């Protein structure tokens, strides 16, 4: 009986499909921040427009709907900059 139960549990578990991100989106991030340089220093020198562009790309990559994006867009620029820095460093490590 335990064997049947454990079999059922493993059969119920479905694997989530791996989401493939378009390859052309990766160079835009690596063009802005190179892993060899001090990424945090470079990110802190990003213009407001660059921060906003990367912030929108980050939310797009996270597959957030408009309802979830709205409160994030209301955050101040320094908070957005910190989020972008974390996003870039995480993306640079995964490349």
N, CA, C and O of each residue as an XYZ file, in Angstrom:
380
protein
N       0.820     -1.194      0.000
C       0.000      0.000      0.000
C       0.866      1.262      0.000
O       0.558      2.215     -0.715
N       1.924      1.282      0.775
C       2.822      2.443      0.784
C       3.446      2.672     -0.589
O       3.668      3.807     -1.010
N       3.718      1.578     -1.268
C       4.335      1.703     -2.581
C       3.393      2.386     -3.567
O       3.831      3.207     -4.374
N       2.113      2.059     -3.510
C       1.128      2.667     -4.402
C       0.973      4.146     -4.072
O       0.892      4.981     -4.972
N       0.931      4.466     -2.802
C       0.784      5.860     -2.388
C       1.974      6.691     -2.854
O       1.798      7.782     -3.397
N       3.173      6.185     -2.645
C       4.351      6.945     -3.055
C       4.402      7.077     -4.578
O       4.881      8.083     -5.102
N       3.913      6.069     -5.276
C       3.868      6.144     -6.732
C       2.905      7.240     -7.165
O       3.203      8.008     -8.080
N       1.764      7.312     -6.516
C       0.766      8.328     -6.840
C       1.313      9.732     -6.608
O       1.096     10.629     -7.423
N       2.016      9.921     -5.505
C       2.566     11.235     -5.194
C       3.533     11.694     -6.277
O       3.492     12.850     -6.697
N       4.392     10.806     -6.724
C       5.355     11.208     -7.742
C       4.681     11.420     -9.095
O       5.143     12.236     -9.892
N       3.606     10.703     -9.359
C       2.901     10.869    -10.628
C       2.127     12.184    -10.661
O       1.955     12.778    -11.725
N       1.662     12.637     -9.506
C       0.886     13.871     -9.435
C       1.786     15.084     -9.677
O       1.347     16.084    -10.247
N       3.027     14.994     -9.249
C       3.958     16.104     -9.392
C       4.231     16.358    -10.874
O       4.709     15.477    -11.590
N       3.928     17.555    -11.314
C       4.193     17.904    -12.707
C       5.369     18.863    -12.753
O       5.483     19.772    -11.931
N       6.232     18.647    -13.719
C       7.364     19.551    -13.872
C       6.924     20.789    -14.625
O       6.172     20.714    -15.597
N       7.405     21.927    -14.160
C       7.094     23.167    -14.861
C       7.992     23.254    -16.092
O       9.170     22.902    -16.034
N       7.438     23.719    -17.195
C       8.280     23.837    -18.391
C       9.328     24.928    -18.201
O       9.060     25.959    -17.583
N      10.507     24.693    -18.730
C      11.580     25.665    -18.637
C      11.283     26.812    -19.586
O      11.074     26.603    -20.781
N      11.266     28.011    -19.056
C      10.965     29.182    -19.879
C      12.255     29.641    -20.536
O      13.236     29.957    -19.863
N      12.236     29.672    -21.839
C      13.400     30.123    -22.588
C      13.280     31.610    -22.863
O      12.320     32.058    -23.491
N      14.252     32.369    -22.394
C      14.252     33.801    -22.676
C      14.954     34.017    -24.012
O      15.902     33.305    -24.342
N      14.493     34.987    -24.767
C      15.151     35.243    -26.045
C      16.618     35.602    -25.831
O      16.955     36.354    -24.917
N      17.476     35.063    -26.670
C      18.913     35.258    -26.518
C      19.295     36.717    -26.749
O      20.233     37.219    -26.130
N      18.574     37.398    -27.635
C      18.937     38.775    -27.956
C      18.727     39.732    -26.788
O      19.258     40.842    -26.816
N      17.974     39.345    -25.766
C      17.773     40.235    -24.625
C      18.987     40.228    -23.695
O      19.207     41.200    -22.973
N      19.769     39.168    -23.697
C      20.916     39.072    -22.802
C      22.025     40.074    -23.119
O      22.556     40.674    -22.185
N      22.407     40.291    -24.376
C      23.503     41.221    -24.640
C      23.234     42.634    -24.145
O      24.171     43.337    -23.764
N      21.991     43.063    -24.143
C      21.705     44.427    -23.706
C      22.116     44.628    -22.252
O      22.568     45.712    -21.883
N      21.967     43.611    -21.434
C      22.359     43.715    -20.032
C      23.876     43.651    -19.920
O      24.472     44.427    -19.173
N      24.508     42.738    -20.649
C      25.958     42.607    -20.557
C      26.667     43.796    -21.182
O      27.810     44.084    -20.828
N      26.012     44.497    -22.110
C      26.610     45.709    -22.665
C      26.681     46.802    -21.606
O      27.632     47.583    -21.572
N      25.679     46.850    -20.749
C      25.628     47.897    -19.731
C      26.572     47.575    -18.580
O      27.297     48.450    -18.108
N      26.568     46.332    -18.130
C      27.402     45.945    -16.995
C      28.224     44.728    -17.382
O      27.674     43.691    -17.753
N      29.538     44.858    -17.295
C      30.420     43.735    -17.578
C      30.811     43.093    -16.259
O      31.214     43.794    -15.331
N      30.700     41.758    -16.155
C      31.006     41.096    -14.890
C      32.424     41.364    -14.387
O      32.665     41.311    -13.181
N      33.376     41.655    -15.298
C      34.751     41.892    -14.873
C      34.877     43.208    -14.106
O      35.711     43.322    -13.208
N      34.057     44.201    -14.451
C      34.132     45.496    -13.781
C      33.322     45.446    -12.497
O      32.607     44.478    -12.235
N      33.442     46.489    -11.710
C      32.637     46.569    -10.493
C      31.226     46.944    -10.894
O      30.933     48.119    -11.118
N      30.358     45.967    -10.985
C      28.992     46.178    -11.443
C      28.229     47.178    -10.610
O      27.474     47.985    -11.153
N      28.409     47.142     -9.293
C      27.666     48.056     -8.432
C      28.038     49.507     -8.708
O      27.172     50.382     -8.719
N      29.336     49.765     -8.934
C      29.771     51.131     -9.228
C      29.142     51.621    -10.523
O      28.662     52.752    -10.597
N      29.146     50.785    -11.523
C      28.586     51.163    -12.826
C      27.083     51.385    -12.710
O      26.549     52.321    -13.306
N      26.402     50.544    -11.957
C      24.950     50.661    -11.810
C      24.569     51.937    -11.084
O      23.539     52.540    -11.386
N      25.375     52.347    -10.146
C      25.066     53.564     -9.406
C      25.233     54.804    -10.281
O      24.710     55.869     -9.956
N      25.963     54.667    -11.392
C      26.166     55.794    -12.299
C      25.187     55.782    -13.467
O      25.301     56.611    -14.369
N      24.239     54.867    -13.467
C      23.254     54.817    -14.547
C      22.375     56.062    -14.502
O      22.031     56.566    -13.433
N      22.025     56.541    -15.687
C      21.125     57.695    -15.743
C      19.717     57.261    -15.336
O      19.412     56.070    -15.266
N      18.878     58.242    -15.074
C      17.499     57.941    -14.689
C      16.794     57.166    -15.799
O      16.026     56.244    -15.524
N      17.054     57.541    -17.054
C      16.420     56.852    -18.186
C      16.879     55.393    -18.250
O      16.068     54.493    -18.471
N      18.192     55.159    -18.055
C      18.715     53.789    -18.081
C      18.094     52.951    -16.966
O      17.739     51.791    -17.178
N      17.968     53.539    -15.786
C      17.360     52.828    -14.657
C      15.918     52.466    -14.995
O      15.486     51.337    -14.766
N      15.177     53.428    -15.541
C      13.769     53.188    -15.871
C      13.633     52.122    -16.961
O      12.755     51.263    -16.881
N      14.500     52.174    -17.981
C      14.456     51.177    -19.057
C      14.748     49.780    -18.516
O      14.047     48.820    -18.838
N      15.789     49.675    -17.694
C      16.131     48.378    -17.110
C      15.061     47.903    -16.137
O      14.795     46.706    -16.034
N      14.453     48.835    -15.429
C      13.391     48.498    -14.483
C      12.208     47.882    -15.227
O      11.657     46.872    -14.788
N      11.817     48.487    -16.353
C      10.718     47.948    -17.162
C      11.092     46.574    -17.715
O      10.261     45.665    -17.734
N      12.341     46.420    -18.164
C      12.790     45.131    -18.692
C      12.770     44.071    -17.595
O      12.382     42.927    -17.833
N      13.190     44.460    -16.397
C      13.189     43.536    -15.265
C      11.775     43.034    -14.991
O      11.556     41.837    -14.808
N      10.813     43.965    -14.962
C       9.428     43.565    -14.694
C       8.893     42.687    -15.824
O       8.125     41.756    -15.581
N       9.296     42.983    -17.052
C       8.877     42.168    -18.195
C       9.452     40.758    -18.074
O       8.748     39.775    -18.306
N      10.740     40.661    -17.707
C      11.385     39.358    -17.533
C      10.756     38.554    -16.403
O      10.779     37.323    -16.420
N      10.196     39.249    -15.427
C       9.543     38.575    -14.305
C       8.108     38.169    -14.644
O       7.422     37.556    -13.826
N       7.661     38.514    -15.850
C       6.301     38.192    -16.311
C       5.223     38.740    -15.375
O       4.231     38.066    -15.094
N       5.426     39.956    -14.902
C       4.434     40.579    -14.025
C       3.311     41.177    -14.860
O       3.548     41.744    -15.926
N       2.084     41.043    -14.362
C       0.970     41.690    -15.058
C       0.913     43.155    -14.630
O       1.606     43.565    -13.699
N       0.086     43.934    -15.312
C       0.011     45.375    -15.041
C      -0.395     45.668    -13.597
O       0.051     46.652    -13.007
N      -1.235     44.814    -13.042
C      -1.686     44.990    -11.658
C      -0.505     44.919    -10.685
O      -0.463     45.650     -9.695
N       0.441     44.045    -10.971
C       1.627     43.892    -10.116
C       2.679     44.966    -10.404
O       3.426     45.365     -9.511
N       2.733     45.430    -11.654
C       3.735     46.433    -12.024
C       3.423     47.803    -11.433
O       4.337     48.545    -11.074
N       2.143     48.145    -11.328
C       1.735     49.488    -10.903
C       2.360     49.920     -9.570
O       2.942     51.003     -9.510
N       2.263     49.113     -8.489
C       2.862     49.570     -7.223
C       4.385     49.684     -7.298
O       4.981     50.511     -6.608
N       5.013     48.857     -8.134
C       6.467     48.939     -8.278
C       6.871     50.221     -8.996
O       7.888     50.834     -8.669
N       6.071     50.617     -9.970
C       6.361     51.858    -10.703
C       6.245     53.079     -9.797
O       6.866     54.107    -10.064
N       5.457     52.976     -8.731
C       5.271     54.098     -7.807
C       6.445     54.281     -6.842
O       6.513     55.287     -6.136
N       7.362     53.324     -6.808
C       8.518     53.417     -5.905
C       9.420     54.572     -6.337
O       9.388     55.004     -7.489
N      10.231     55.069     -5.382
C      11.140     56.165     -5.722
C      12.334     55.637     -6.526
O      12.582     54.432     -6.564
N      13.060     56.544     -7.160
C      14.142     56.173     -8.069
C      15.244     55.380     -7.374
O      15.783     54.444     -7.963
N      15.588     55.726     -6.147
C      16.663     55.007     -5.456
C      16.279     53.550     -5.197
O      17.127     52.663     -5.285
N      15.019     53.301     -4.880
C      14.550     51.926     -4.678
C      14.597     51.163     -5.994
O      15.030     50.012     -6.036
N      14.152     51.804     -7.064
C      14.198     51.171     -8.389
C      15.639     50.860     -8.775
O      15.931     49.795     -9.319
N      16.544     51.808     -8.486
C      17.960     51.612     -8.814
C      18.503     50.389     -8.077
O      19.213     49.576     -8.669
N      18.175     50.252     -6.786
C      18.623     49.093     -6.005
C      18.084     47.793     -6.595
O      18.802     46.796     -6.680
N      16.811     47.812     -7.003
C      16.207     46.619     -7.598
C      16.905     46.265     -8.909
O      17.148     45.093     -9.194
N      17.226     47.286     -9.703
C      17.904     47.069    -10.982
C      19.306     46.508    -10.748
O      19.745     45.615    -11.473
N      20.011     47.025     -9.738
C      21.352     46.532     -9.419
C      21.288     45.048     -9.067
O      22.109     44.262     -9.541
N      20.327     44.666     -8.246
C      20.171     43.253     -7.880
C      19.823     42.414     -9.099
O      20.343     41.312     -9.275
N      18.940     42.942     -9.939
C      18.521     42.240    -11.154
C      19.717     42.012    -12.078
O      19.907     40.911    -12.597
N      20.519     43.058    -12.281
C      21.665     42.952    -13.185
C      22.692     41.973    -12.635
O      23.227     41.155    -13.383
N      22.975     42.045    -11.340
C      23.976     41.136    -10.773
C      23.493     39.691    -10.833
O      24.290     38.784    -11.072
N      22.210     39.467    -10.622
C      21.662     38.106    -10.715
C      21.702     37.610    -12.153
O      21.991     36.439    -12.397
N      21.415     38.487    -13.105
C      21.409     38.093    -14.510
C      22.829     37.858    -14.996
O      23.070     36.947    -15.787
N      23.763     38.663    -14.535
C      25.161     38.509    -14.943
C      25.721     37.181    -14.443
O      26.525     36.552    -15.131
N      25.305     36.749    -13.256
C      25.775     35.476    -12.708
C      25.213     34.293    -13.478
O      25.866     33.256    -13.591
N      23.998     34.442    -14.012
C      23.357     33.323    -14.704
C      23.815     33.193    -16.150
O      23.534     32.184    -16.796
N      24.516     34.199    -16.668
C      24.974     34.157    -18.071
C      26.213     33.333    -18.175
O      26.757     33.173    -19.267
